[in-house]
Amino acid sequence: MLFFIEYMPEGVHLVIASREELPFPSARLHSRQLMIRLDTSDLRFTNREGEQFYRSCMALALPEQAAHEWVEKTEGWITTMKLAALSHRAEDDPSMLLRKFSGASHLIDQYLMEEVFVRQSEPIRHLLMDCSILKRMNAQLCRALTGFDDCQEQLEQLERARLFIVPLDNRKGWYRFHHLFAEFLYNRMLRTKPDRLPVLLEAAGEHCEAEGLLEEGLEYYLTGKLYKRAIGLLEEMTSQMVRMNTTVWLRSQLARIPEPTLLQHPFLYFSYIHLLLLHEEQAASVDRLLSYAEKHYEAAAREWTEESKNDFWASYYFNKMLYAALVLGDQHQVIHNMMLSKRYRPHGPRLIFARQSRFAGKPSIFKEHSGQLVNRPFLVSFLNQMIDTFEEAGLADSSLVCLAEGYYEYNEMDEAEQTIKRAIQSADVNNPMLLEMLFPSRLVLSRIQQARGLYDEAKETLRSARRELIDLGLATTLIYCDAERAWLDLCEGDASAVAEWMRMYRLTENDPVTASRLYEYQSLLRFLMFQERYEQAEELANKLAAFGRDPATGGESAELSLLLTPKETEILRLIAQRLTNKEISARLQIGYGTVRSHINNIYSKLEVRTRPEAIHKGESMGL
């Protein structure tokens, strides 16, 4: 064959189609440009090609997004793209096609069985079935599941045969199955050997745990409902999680463990509640989980030590304190629960304080947490308690910055400077909270320096902040940093930076103003005033002044979300439906006292005293 290729007559072209590697060396042919190779990646359909295929060849009027999702699900494999289309050709509603798509559909199953699976040797079929539970695999992991010593050779044989196995690195150490083939194998395992699944999942979890692949090990334990093994591994992993940005992943894993089982381990149970509190859309379930813990404490704590019981109540009241602060807005409950938590564990509760940075890129943490200034004694007390709690875990930076901002707003410059320098000095580049506190901390420090007349130092602080923002990929924050630098130059008589800022960011008084963009438009207003563009400045000033107010009445915003939390808005709607407090409690599955606290907050924010007044005010604001 090789001789024939090298000495083919002029004008002759040879096409070789094979699912396996060529049985002769081809590097020299490539180097002499005598050979063009089309591999799997070249034959895979792109989104655009898939869209054209469905429309032109299969006469399917798929929306563009749906066509792209079909291509991605099949990984551009034309055979399954066609089989899936054939199985749904009679569907009248194109929007339903993707929902009905399944890698285990009859036609695809039949093809994979007849053309692929039954043609393999028994050892290969054994390996394929056992390894169908794996998200990715290498020879050692396959050996742990199958007991075969030649797994590396088998994996390489599967790759050479192009048997729906994808190498994940150049060294051919890790592989994965094509998604549809993996679904076919796993569903076949469910039908033929369901009792073997827990055994395989436990073996996979044990191997990954032994190899330090803890997240993968945990996934296998939880999938197999091996909760005792999963909890043991989670407790081992917590020292790493404290300093990692793992909030979403960790919360999702804890949610898979039944509550009675999780409550036997208060450290993880209350860490789960804490993580839910950081995400407002899931905070509603916190009240139920706290009530469940209190109700089942006696049964759960029978064999606990006194220290474990103290840990339980310290974490319980700490989460109640956060719930009162973040959901209820009740300062009295905040202080009360904070003191109770401190009584049981003075140095703070044992919790996983992993989190995502919700305010990354904003110029202020303090103002993002609260739409208005709270009273000073409460602010200082609350934040100092938070600092004491988080400092042991090295996560107090954001609370320190928030406290420094508060001191600055109250014109207490010495306290503000001491606190912000403490925050900057303690900041850890490996801490995900750095993204949240970086610019607010530099901005506060710069403004303190300006207040003291140290303009050169203030400029250098902002220049350094700009470099750090770029290095950390926070380009969207540069608009705030550059606005502050331009204002500082302007105070010294240099107007060129203002003109450059307005040219670069192209904001105008005609732009729609939203809550997320108030900062930059406040800067624009100052710059318009300096340029004596009074008409434009007046238009923008009126827009900012009217922001959050009802243009028809001059009263509060027609958008309740500017005043009320989502939970308060939901309760106000139920009040408008004439539900009683007891009925609201049952409907939302929250405590009766929690409902009353929410209603008190609604009355306070809407400046009303009765239900009819609240309903009338809410309806006038677009409820």
C-alpha positions, 0 to 999 in steps of 0.5 A, spaced: 500 500 500 505 504 501 509 503 495 503 504 491 501 511 494 508 513 493 508 511 486 501 513 484 500 515 477 499 522 476 492 525 476 490 519 481 487 520 488 486 515 493 481 516 498 482 511 504 476 511 509 477 507 516 475 507 523 482 505 525 489 508 525 492 507 518 496 500 518 502 504 515 507 510 517 504 516 514 508 522 517 513 522 511 507 523 506 504 529 511 511 532 511 511 532 503 504 534 503 502 528 499 497 526 504 491 530 507 488 527 513 481 528 516 480 526 523 474 526 528 474 533 529 474 535 522 468 531 520 464 533 526 458 538 524 459 545 527 453 549 529 452 552 523 452 546 519 448 542 523 442 548 522 443 547 515 443 540 515 436 540 519 433 545 515 435 543 508 436 535 508 431 533 514 426 538 512 426 540 520 424 547 522 428 548 528 429 554 531 437 556 531 438 555 538 434 548 538 438 546 532 445 548 536 443 544 542 441 538 538 448 539 535 452 540 542 448 534 545 450 529 539 457 532 539 456 533 531 456 526 530 452 526 523 449 519 524 445 520 531 443 527 528 440 524 523 437 518 527 434 523 532 431 527 526 428 521 523 425 519 530 421 526 531 419 528 524 412 527 525 412 532 531 408 538 529 411 543 534 419 544 533 419 547 540 418 540 543 423 537 539 429 538 544 425 536 550 423 529 547 431 528 544 434 523 548 440 519 547 437 513 549 431 513 544 430 507 540 433 508 533 440 511 537 439 505 542 438 500 536 444 503 532 449 503 538 447 496 539 447 493 532 453 497 529 458 498 535 456 494 542 455 487 540 461 487 535 466 488 541 469 482 545 467 480 551 472 483 555 471 490 552 464 489 553 465 488 560 470 494 561 465 499 557 459 497 561 463 497 568 466 504 566 459 507 564 458 510 570 465 514 570 465 522 568 472 521 566 477 515 566 484 512 566 487 506 566 488 505 574 480 507 575 478 502 570 482 497 573 479 499 580 472 497 577 473 491 572 479 488 575 483 487 569 490 489 568 491 491 561 486 497 562 491 502 558 491 497 552 484 496 552 483 504 552 488 505 547 485 500 543 478 503 543 481 510 541 484 507 535 478 504 533 474 510 534 469 507 539 466 513 541 472 514 546 475 521 547 482 523 549 482 528 554 490 530 554 495 529 549 499 523 554 493 519 553 492 518 560 485 520 561 479 519 557 471 520 556 466 516 552 462 520 547 456 523 551 450 519 547 454 512 548 455 513 555 448 514 556 447 508 552 451 504 556 449 507 563 442 505 561 443 498 559 447 497 565 440 500 569 436 495 565 441 489 565 445 489 572 442 494 576 445 491 583 452 492 580 451 500 580 452 501 587 458 497 588 461 500 582 460 507 584 463 505 591 469 502 588 470 509 583 469 513 590 474 509 594 479 510 588 478 517 587 479 518 594 485 515 595 488 518 589 486 525 592 481 526 587 476 528 592 470 532 588 470 526 583 470 521 589 464 525 593 460 525 586 460 517 586 458 516 593 452 521 593 450 518 586 450 511 589 447 514 595 453 512 600 451 518 605 456 516 610 462 515 606 460 522 602 459 525 609 466 523 611 469 525 605 466 532 606 468 533 613 475 531 610 475 536 605 472 542 609 479 545 610 480 546 603 473 549 602 474 554 607 479 558 602 476 556 595 470 559 591 466 553 592 459 556 594 455 553 588 458 546 588 458 545 595 451 547 596 449 543 591 452 537 594 450 538 601 443 539 598 443 531 595 444 529 602 437 527 606 436 532 612 435 527 617 442 524 615 445 531 615 443 533 621 447 528 625 453 532 622 451 539 625 457 542 622 455 540 615 448 542 616 449 549 618 454 550 613 449 548 608 444 553 611 449 558 611 451 557 604 443 558 602 443 565 606 448 567 601 443 566 595 437 570 596 433 566 591 434 560 596 433 564 603 426 562 603 428 555 605 432 557 611 427 558 616 424 551 615 431 548 616 432 552 622 425 550 625 427 542 623 433 543 627 430 545 633 425 540 633 429 534 632 435 537 636 433 532 642 433 526 638 439 528 634 443 530 640 442 524 645 450 521 644 453 528 643 458 531 647 457 537 651 462 541 646 458 538 640 452 541 643 455 548 644 457 547 637 450 546 635 447 552 638 452 557 636 451 555 629 444 555 630 443 562 633 449 565 628 445 563 622 438 565 625 442 572 626 444 572 619 437 570 617 434 576 621 440 581 618 439 579 611 432 577 610 428 580 616 432 586 616 430 586 624 436 589 628 433 587 635 433 579 633 440 580 630 443 583 636 439 578 640 441 572 636 448 574 635 449 574 643 446 567 644 451 565 639 457 568 642 455 565 649 455 558 646 462 559 642 465 565 644 470 565 638 465 564 633 461 558 630 464 552 626 462 553 619 464 553 612 465 560 610 466 558 602 462 563 598 462 567 592 463 574 591 456 577 590 459 585 589 465 583 585 467 589 581 462 594 585 465 601 588 462 600 595 460 594 599 457 598 604 452 601 600 451 595 596 449 591 602 444 597 604 440 602 601 440 607 606 445 608 612 443 604 618 445 607 625 452 607 627 452 603 634 448 597 630 453 598 624 459 598 628 457 592 633 454 588 627 460 588 623 465 587 629 462 581 631 462 579 623 470 580 623 471 576 630 467 570 627 470 570 620 477 572 622 479 565 624 478 563 617 481 568 614 475 571 611 474 578 614 476 582 609 470 584 606 467 586 613 473 590 615 472 594 608 465 595 610 466 597 617 471 602 614 466 605 609 461 606 615 467 610 619 468 614 613 461 616 611 460 618 619 466 622 618 471 618 623 477 618 619 482 615 624 478 609 625 476 609 617 484 609 616 486 604 621 480 599 619 482 600 611 489 599 612 488 593 617 483 590 611 489 591 606 494 588 610 490 582 611 488 581 604 490 574 601 491 574 594 488 567 594 482 569 597 476 569 592 473 575 597 479 579 594 475 581 588 469 583 592 474 588 597 479 590 592 477 596 589 472 599 595 478 598 599 483 602 595 477 607 594 476 608 601 483 609 602 484 614 596 478 618 599 481 618 606 488 621 603 484 626 599 481 628 606 487 629 609 490 633 603 495 627 601 493 628 593 499 625 590 498 619 595 491 618 593 493 618 586 498 613 587 493 609 590 488 609 584 494 608 579 496 601 583 488 599 584 487 600 576 493 595 575 490 590 580 484 591 577 486 589 570 491 583 573 485 580 576 480 581 570 475 586 573 475 591 567 468 593 568 470 596 574 475 601 571 469 606 569 469 607 577 476 607 578 477 612 572 472 617 574 475 617 581 482 619 578 479 624 573 475 627 579 482 628 583 485 631 577 479 636 576 480 638 583 487 640 582 485 644 575 487 638 570 480 637 566 483 633 561 482 626 564 474 628 565 474 629 557 478 623 556 473 619 561 467 622 557 470 620 551 472 613 553 465 611 556 460 614 552 455 616 557 450 621 556 444 624 560 439 620 555 441 613 557 436 609 561 438 609 568 438 603 572 440 601 579 446 597 577 449 603 574 447 609 579 455 610 580 457 612 573 451 616 572 453 620 579 460 621 576 457 623 569 453 628 573 458 631 576 462 632 570 457 635 566 456 640 572 464 642 571 463 643 563 457 648 565 453 643 560 447 645 565 441 643 561 444 636 560 446 636 567 439 638 569 436 633 565 440 627 568 439 630 575 432 630 575 432 623 572 437 621 578 432 624 583 426 621 580 429 614 580 425 609 584 419 614 585 413 614 582 412 619 576 405 619 577 404 621 584 411 623 586 411 618 591 415 611 592 417 607 586 412 603 582 418 598 582 417 594 589 424 591 588 427 597 590 424 597 597 422 590 598 426 584 598 423 578 594 420 575 600 416 581 602 414 582 595 411 575 595 408 576 602 405 583 600 401 579 594 398 574 599 396 580 603 393 583 597 389 576 596 386 577 603 390 571 606 391 571 614 398 570 617 396 563 619 395 562 611 401 565 609 405 561 614 402 555 611 403 557 604 410 559 604 412 553 609 415 559 614 414 560 621 408 564 624 413 569 627 417 570 621 411 572 617 409 577 622 416 580 622 416 580 614 409 584 615 412 589 620 418 590 615 413 591 610 409 596 614 415 600 616 418 600 609 411 603 606 410 607 611 403 604 613 400 602 619 394 597 617 393 591 611 388 596 607 394 601 607 399 596 605 395 593 600 393 600 597 400 603 597 402 596 594 397 597 588 399 604 587 406 602 586 404 596 581 403 590 585 
